[in-house]
């Protein structure tokens, strides 16, 4: 887990969630997150890490690491699925944006 969550990724996380995350294997591999984060932030972290795990699993035999854009696209797919889930459950959009707003703000500020 530590081998590919380097300083650049850690810095990206800090910019996105505006907090420090102590990346331990149980966070990435099992989605076990400490109680210090609020429910919305935990949901965002789990979804972003799930998207990253999917991309890494699809590319595990490749010699190169997956491109950041590929991971971001998968995260956006997860966000869309989350939005559809909220709509099916007839939950308020406000709750969706409470969860995903940090990601969208980070994405808007990111230089391509």
KOLLO-538626 format. One line per 4 residues: number of its first residue (from 1); their letters; for each residue y negated, x, z of N, C-alpha, C. Coordinates in steps of 0.05 Angstrom, whole numbers. Layout:
N
NUM = A = Y/X/Z/Y/X/Z/Y/X/Z ~ ... .
This chain:
112
1 = XXXX = 24/17/0/0/0/0/-25/18/0 ~ -26/37/17/-49/54/19/-54/70/-7 ~ -33/75/-23/-35/93/-46/-54/82/-67 ~ -57/56/-70/-75/46/-91/-98/31/-80 .
5 = XXXX = -100/27/-54/-124/15/-43/-141/38/-33 ~ -154/51/-52/-170/74/-46/-198/67/-39 ~ -215/87/-37/-243/82/-29/-258/63/-48 ~ -253/64/-74/-267/45/-92/-259/16/-87 .
9 = XXXX = -234/11/-82/-225/-16/-77/-235/-26/-50 ~ -234/-8/-30/-244/-15/-3/-274/-22/-4 ~ -289/-6/-20/-318/-11/-23/-322/-38/-37 ~ -305/-44/-57/-307/-70/-70/-303/-93/-52 .
13 = XXXX = -283/-90/-34/-277/-111/-15/-301/-115/4 ~ -312/-93/14/-335/-94/32/-358/-109/19 ~ -363/-103/-7/-385/-116/-21/-379/-146/-25 ~ -353/-152/-29/-346/-180/-34/-348/-197/-9 .
17 = XXXX = -335/-188/13/-334/-205/36/-354/-198/58 ~ -368/-176/53/-389/-167/72/-378/-161/100 ~ -353/-152/100/-340/-144/125/-320/-122/118 ~ -312/-107/139/-292/-86/135/-264/-99/138 .
21 = XXXX = -245/-91/121/-218/-99/124/-201/-74/129 ~ -186/-74/150/-168/-51/155/-142/-57/140 ~ -140/-45/116/-117/-50/99/-92/-37/111 ~ -74/-55/119/-48/-46/129/-27/-59/111 .
25 = XXXX = -3/-48/110/18/-59/93/23/-89/97 ~ 22/-98/122/28/-126/127/7/-145/115 ~ -17/-136/110/-37/-152/97/-30/-155/68 ~ -25/-133/54/-20/-135/26/8/-147/20 .
29 = XXXX = 28/-137/34/56/-145/27/63/-173/38 ~ 53/-180/61/62/-205/74/39/-226/77 ~ 15/-218/73/-8/-236/76/-14/-242/105 ~ -5/-225/123/-11/-228/152/-38/-217/158 .
33 = XXXX = -57/-234/166/-85/-226/170/-92/-231/199 ~ -107/-213/210/-115/-215/238/-132/-240/243 ~ -133/-248/268/-147/-273/275/-178/-269/275 ~ -188/-245/270/-217/-241/272/-232/-253/248 .
37 = XXXX = -218/-261/227/-231/-273/204/-230/-303/205 ~ -250/-316/195/-250/-345/195/-230/-356/174 ~ -224/-382/176/-204/-394/159/-210/-391/129 ~ -235/-395/121/-242/-393/93/-239/-364/83 .
41 = XXXX = -247/-345/99/-244/-317/91/-215/-309/89 ~ -198/-318/107/-169/-313/105/-158/-324/79 ~ -166/-348/73/-156/-361/48/-164/-345/24 ~ -189/-336/23/-198/-319/1/-183/-293/-1 .
45 = XXXX = -179/-279/22/-165/-254/22/-136/-258/12 ~ -123/-278/22/-95/-283/14/-94/-289/-16 ~ -112/-305/-26/-111/-311/-55/-118/-287/-72 ~ -137/-271/-65/-144/-247/-80/-120/-227/-80 .
49 = XXXX = -108/-223/-56/-85/-205/-55/-61/-216/-70 ~ -57/-242/-69/-35/-254/-84/-39/-249/-114 ~ -63/-253/-124/-68/-247/-152/-63/-218/-159 ~ -71/-200/-141/-67/-172/-146/-37/-165/-146 .
53 = XXXX = -22/-177/-127/7/-172/-126/20/-182/-151 ~ 12/-204/-162/24/-215/-187/20/-195/-209 ~ -5/-185/-212/-11/-167/-234/4/-140/-230 ~ 5/-130/-205/20/-105/-201/50/-109/-206 .
57 = XXXX = 61/-132/-199/89/-138/-204/95/-139/-234 ~ 76/-151/-249/80/-153/-278/79/-125/-291 ~ 65/-107/-279/60/-81/-292/73/-58/-277 ~ 93/-63/-261/104/-42/-244/118/-20/-260 .
61 = XXXX = 127/-25/-284/140/-4/-300/120/11/-317 ~ 96/1/-320/76/15/-337/67/41/-324 ~ 60/60/-341/51/85/-330/22/84/-320 ~ 7/65/-331/-21/62/-323/-24/39/-303 .
65 = XXXX = -44/41/-286/-51/20/-268/-63/-3/-284 ~ -59/-28/-275/-72/-50/-289/-102/-48/-289 ~ -115/-57/-310/-144/-56/-311/-156/-76/-291 ~ -179/-69/-281/-192/-86/-261/-198/-114/-273 .
69 = XXXX = -204/-115/-298/-210/-140/-311/-186/-159/-311 ~ -162/-147/-314/-138/-163/-313/-134/-176/-285 ~ -139/-161/-265/-137/-171/-237/-158/-193/-232 ~ -183/-188/-241/-204/-207/-238/-198/-233/-253 .
73 = XXXX = -186/-231/-276/-179/-256/-291/-158/-271/-276 ~ -138/-258/-263/-118/-271/-248/-130/-284/-223 ~ -149/-271/-210/-163/-282/-187/-178/-308/-196 ~ -191/-307/-219/-205/-330/-229/-185/-353/-235 .
77 = XXXX = -161/-346/-245/-140/-367/-249/-133/-379/-222 ~ -131/-363/-201/-124/-373/-174/-147/-391/-164 ~ -172/-383/-169/-195/-400/-161/-194/-427/-175 ~ -187/-427/-201/-186/-452/-216/-163/-470/-205 .
81 = XXXX = -141/-458/-199/-119/-473/-187/-127/-484/-160 ~ -141/-469/-145/-151/-478/-119/-170/-502/-122 ~ -188/-500/-142/-206/-522/-147/-191/-547/-155 ~ -171/-544/-172/-155/-567/-180/-140/-579/-156 .
85 = XXXX = -131/-562/-139/-117/-572/-115/-136/-588/-97 ~ -161/-578/-94/-181/-593/-78/-186/-620/-91 ~ -188/-621/-118/-193/-646/-132/-170/-665/-129 ~ -146/-656/-131/-122/-673/-128/-122/-685/-100 .
89 = XXXX = -128/-669/-80/-128/-678/-52/-153/-693/-45 ~ -171/-696/-65/-196/-710/-61/-213/-698/-38 ~ -212/-672/-37/-228/-658/-17/-255/-650/-29 ~ -274/-647/-12/-302/-641/-20/-304/-614/-34 .
93 = XXXX = -321/-613/-55/-326/-587/-68/-339/-567/-50 ~ -352/-576/-29/-366/-558/-10/-346/-539/3 ~ -322/-550/9/-302/-533/21/-292/-511/2 ~ -289/-519/-24/-280/-500/-44/-301/-477/-46 .
97 = XXXX = -326/-484/-47/-347/-463/-50/-351/-447/-25 ~ -344/-458/-1/-345/-443/23/-324/-420/22 ~ -302/-425/8/-281/-405/6/-287/-385/-16 ~ -294/-395/-40/-295/-378/-64/-323/-367/-70 .
101 = XXXX = -344/-376/-55/-371/-367/-61/-374/-337/-59 ~ -362/-324/-40/-364/-295/-37/-353/-281/-62 ~ -331/-291/-72/-320/-279/-97/-339/-283/-120 ~ -349/-307/-124/-367/-312/-147/-393/-296/-144 .
105 = XXXX = -404/-293/-120/-428/-277/-117/-422/-248/-124 ~ -399/-238/-115/-391/-210/-121/-388/-207/-151 ~ -376/-226/-164/-371/-225/-193/-398/-225/-208 ~ -417/-242/-199/-443/-243/-212/-458/-216/-210 .
109 = XXXX = -454/-202/-188/-469/-177/-183/-455/-154/-197 ~ -430/-157/-204/-414/-135/-215/-425/-128/-243 ~ -428/-103/-248/-436/-93/-274/-412/-88/-291 ~ -411/-100/-314/-389/-96/-333/-396/-74/-350 .
